[in-house]
C-alpha cells in the first residue's frame, strides 16, 4: 500500500488536475462536417467528426486526458511518478504530451518495428521509447518497468472504458449530439466507430442508452481483428490474427471492449480501409489514417442501406487522426505493394455506392 498523501501531495494533485482541465478549456471542440456524397433529396446524410484537430492530432487525446484524470483522482499519479504505457501509436503520443505538461517522466514500451515517425512524435514530447524485439511482451515489459521505477502503468486496454464519464461531462458522445442539434436529422440513425481499446465504443454505447436516444452503434473491425468474432460468437476468449490498420483491431479481446452495447459489427478488409482513406482525400482534400477509412467504409455502407430501404436519417463517424503519420505506409505505393494491399477493387465499390446510393452486392 502506498503512503498516505501529504498536504504537498494534495496541492500537487489539485494543480495537476487544474492543468489538465485548462488544456480542455483551451481547446475548441473538434469540428463536425457533412460529407456531400449525393444529392440531399436522397434523404440520408453522412457526417465526420474531425478528431485530428486535438493538440496531439488524434482521437487518443481524449483517452489520454481521461486516463490522467482517472489516475490523478485515484491517487495513482503523484508528483514525480513515472508514467508507463504499452503503446506504439497515438495513445503514447498523447500521454507523453500530458506527462510533459505535468513534469512527469514518460516511457512508451513499443515493438522495435515501430515507425521512426511515431518515435519522433513521442520524443518531441520528451517521452522515452523503450523498444522490445518481441511485440507480444510489451504489456509484461510495461508492468515490469512501472514496478522498477515505482511508477504507474496506465494500461489503456483495461481502463479506457471506465476512465471516461459516459453520462456526459464533455465526452465525445455528448459533443456529437450537441453539434447535430440543428441538422435536419439531429438524432443519428447510426454512429460508426472502430475499436482499439474499446473505450470510444463503450462511451458512446453507454451514452446512447443513458440518454435513451433512438440511435444505434456500429463498430467496424479490420479483417485481422478478433473483436467481430467475439461479438458474433459470444466468446470473449478468441485470439489470433493481426490488424494492419493502426489504432484499431486487436489479436485478443481487451477488457475495455464491451460487446453487449454494440448493435452491429462490420468486418472491413484492410485494402478497403485504405481505399476509403484515399477516397476521402479525393472528396475533401483531407489526408487521414486508415482507421478513418475503416470508419468511412462502414458509414457509406450503412447510409446506402438506409437509402435502399426508403429511410431518411443521418450517419456519424470519426476522423481518427491525420495522414501525415502514414506517409511511408498507407500513402506509399511501394509499401502497399509489399503488404499485398490493392485498394483499387474497393475504390470501385465505393464509386458504385456513391453513384447509385446502393451498396454493391
MIBA-219427 format. One record per residue (C-alpha): z, y, x; residue in one letter. Coordinates in steps of 0.02 Angstrom, whole numbers, plus 32768, in hexadecimal, padded with zeros to 4 digits. Layout:
REM MIBA-219427
ZYXA...
END
This chain:
REM MIBA-219427
800080008000X7FD580AD8043X805A81308061X808981A37FD2X802582457FD5X807882DC8024X8069838E7FE7X7FE483A8806AX7F8583128026X7F8D83597F76X7F5084037FB1X7EC183B68011X7E8D834A7F7DX7E8E83DD7F06X7E2384417F7DX7DAC83AE7F94X7D96839A7ED8X7D7784547EC8X7CEE844C7F4CX7C9783B97EF8X7C9F840D7E4EX7C6284B17E99X7BC984547ED8X7BA684227E24X7BB984D57DE8X7B4085137E6DX7ABB84987E38X7A5684BE7D9BX7A3484277D2EX799B83C17D5EX78FC83EB7D00X78B883877C6EX77FE839B7C57X777C834F7BE2X76F482DF7C26X765483087BC9X75FA82607BC2X759D82747B1DX758682EC7A8AX7625831E7A2EX75DB82DA798CX7601822A79C8X76B6825179A2X770B82077A3CX774A82707ACDX7781823C7B7CX77FD82A17BE3X783182957C99X78DA82D07CD7X78C383077D8BX795A82CA7DEDX790482F07E92X793D83A67E83X79F2837C7EAEX7A2F83C27F56X7A1883187FA8X797382F77F51X799882647EDFX79EF821D7E46X7A7381D47EBCX7ABD82827ED2X7B11826A7E28X7B5581C07E5CX7B9781FE7F03X7BEF82917EB0X7C40821D7E30X7C76819F7EB6X7CC882287F1DX7D24826F7E87X7D5A81BF7E57X7D9A819B7F06X7DF382427F13X7E4882347E6AX7E7C81807E8EX7ECC81B37F32X7E5381497F98X7E0781DD7FF4X7E7982518055X7E6882CD80E1X7E1682778176X7DE481DA8116X7D4A8186815DX7CCD816580D1X7C6880C480E1X7BD7808B8074X7B5E7FF98074X7ABA80518050X7A17807380A8X79D680E48022X79F581817FC0X7AAC815B7F98X7AD781638050X7A7D82098062X7ADB82537FCFX7B84820E8005X7B69825380B4X7B4C82FD8065X7BF382FA8008X7C5082B3809DX7C1083418109X7C4483BD8082X7CF6837B808BX7CFA83698148X7D0782AB8142X7CB6822D81B6X7C2D81C68162X7BE3811F8196X7B4D80D0813FX7B3C8015815FX7A837FEC8158X7A067F668188X79B47F848231X790D7F8D81D6X793C802F817DX78B780B5818FX78D0813E820FX78B881BE8184X7951817F8126X79B8817981C6X7985822B81EEX79BB82688142X7A6882198156X7A7D825B8206X7A48830881CCX7AE683068161X7B4982D181FDX7B5C822081C0X7B58818B8236X7AE380F9821AX7B28804D8245X7A967FD3824EX7AA67F178236X7A227E94825DX7A457E2981C3X7A317E8D8122X7AA07E1380C2X7B387E468129X7B3A7EFF80FDX7BC37EEE807AX7C387E8880E8X7C177EFB817BX7C3C7F958111X7CE27F4B80DBX7D0B7F1E818FX7CE67FCE81CCX7D4D801C8142X7DE17FAF8171X7DCA7FCF822BX7DC7808C8212X7E4D808E818BX7DC480DA8121X7D8080C58072X7CEE80548042X7C9780AE7FB3X7C46800C7F72X7BC5805B7EFFX7B927FB47EB3X7C407F977E6EX7C7780457E3CX7BD780977DFEX7BF380687D48X7CA680A57D41X7CA381407DAEX7C3B81A87D33X7C8681E77C90X7C0A819B7C15X7C5281FB7B81X7C1082A17BC2X7C4E831B7C46X7BA1834A7C85X7B5F82997C9DX7AA582757C9DX7AA282347BEAX7AF582D07BA4X7A7C833A7C09X79E482DF7BC1X7A1C82F97B0DX7A4783B17B29X799B83CF7B74X794283707AE9X799983D17A5FX790784467A36X787983C87A4CX781A838679B5X786A82DA79CAX7914830C7A0FX7962825E7A07X78FA81F07A7AX78C0814B7A37X78D381037AE7X792681367B89X78DD80D67C1DX793780BE7CC3X793980447D54X79D37FED7D97X7A127FE77E4AX7ACD7FF07E38X7ABE7FF27D7AX7B2480927D70X7A9F80FC7D1CX7A76807B7C97X7B3080607C77X7B4F811B7C60X7ABB81337BECX7AD680947B88X7B8E80BA7B69X7B68816F7B3CX7AE5813B7ABBX7B6480CD7A64X7BF381497A72X7B8A81D57A27X7B3B815D79A8X7A8B819579D4X79F981357988X79AF811D7A36X7991807E7A99X79A5805E7B54X791E80047BB7X793D7FCF7C6BX78A27FB27CD4X78B57F367D62X78497F127DFCX77FA7E677E03X786C7E267E8DX790F7E5D7E3DX79877DEA7DE0X79C77E667D5FX79417E387CE0X79617D7E7CF5X7A1C7D987CDFX7A007E007C42X79847D887BF3X79E37CE87C1BX7A947D287C0CX7ABC7CE17CB7X7B137D627D26X7B107CEF7DBCX7A547CE87DDAX7A227D157E8CX79887D1F7EF8X78F27D8C7F0AX78D57E2F7F65X78A77ED97F1FX78257F3F7F7CX78477FD67F0DX78CB803B7F67X7963806F7F02X79527FF17E76X79557F347E62X79D27EBE7EB2X79D77E097EF2X7A7A7DEF7E94X7AC97E347DF6X7B3A7EC27E2CX7BE27EE27DD6X7BA77F8C7D95X7B147F447D34X7B477F2F7C7EX7AC07EC77C25X7B137ECC7B7AX7AEB7F857B61X7A337F737B8EX79BE7F667AF8X79237F2E7B56X78E97F057C06X78397F0A7C4DX78087EB87CF1X778F7F267D52X771F7EE37DDEX773B7F3F7E82X76847F727E8DX76927FB97DDCX772580257E14X76BB806A7EA1X762780837E2DX769080E67DB1X76DC814D7E3EX762D817D7E7AX75F381987DC6X768082157DADX764A82757E47X7599827F7E02X75D982BF7D5BX765B833B7D97X764883577E52X76FA83147E6BX771B82927EF1X77A7821B7EC7X77EC81757F00X77B480CE7EBBX785180BB7E50X7810814D7DEAX776E80EB7DD9X77D180587D94X781F80CC7D14X777881197CE4X7724806F7CCDX77AA803D7C50X77A780E67BF8X76EA80E57BDFX76F080337B9EX7777805D7B1FX771E80FD7AEBX767E809A7ACCX76DE801D7A63X772380AB79F8X767580F479DCX762B804979B5X76B280267934X769A80CE78DFX774281147913X776381C5794FX77E881EB79D1X780E820E7A86X782D81AC7B26X789581F27BB5X789B81B17C67X78CC81EE7D15X787E822B7DB5X78F881D77E2DX78C8822B7ED1X783D82857F2CX77AC82337F85X77C98283802FX783B81F2805DX77AE81758046X771E81C080A8X771B8129811DX772E80A78094X76F380BC7FE0X767D814B800CX763380EE80A1X759980848080X75B7801B811BX766C7FF980E7X76347FC58038X75B07F518081X762F7F0080F5X76A77EEA8062X761D7E9D7FF8X762B7F247F72X758B7F587F1BX75AD7FDE7E97X74F87FEC7E5CX74FB7F697DCEX75997FB87D89X754F80667D94X74C580267D22X75477FE97CA6X759B80947CA4X74F580EE7C8DX74CA807C7BFAX757680967BAFX756A81537BB8X74B881567B75X74DA80E67AE0X759681007AC9X759F80427ABDX75E97FD07B40X75617F5B7B82X757A7EA67B54X
END
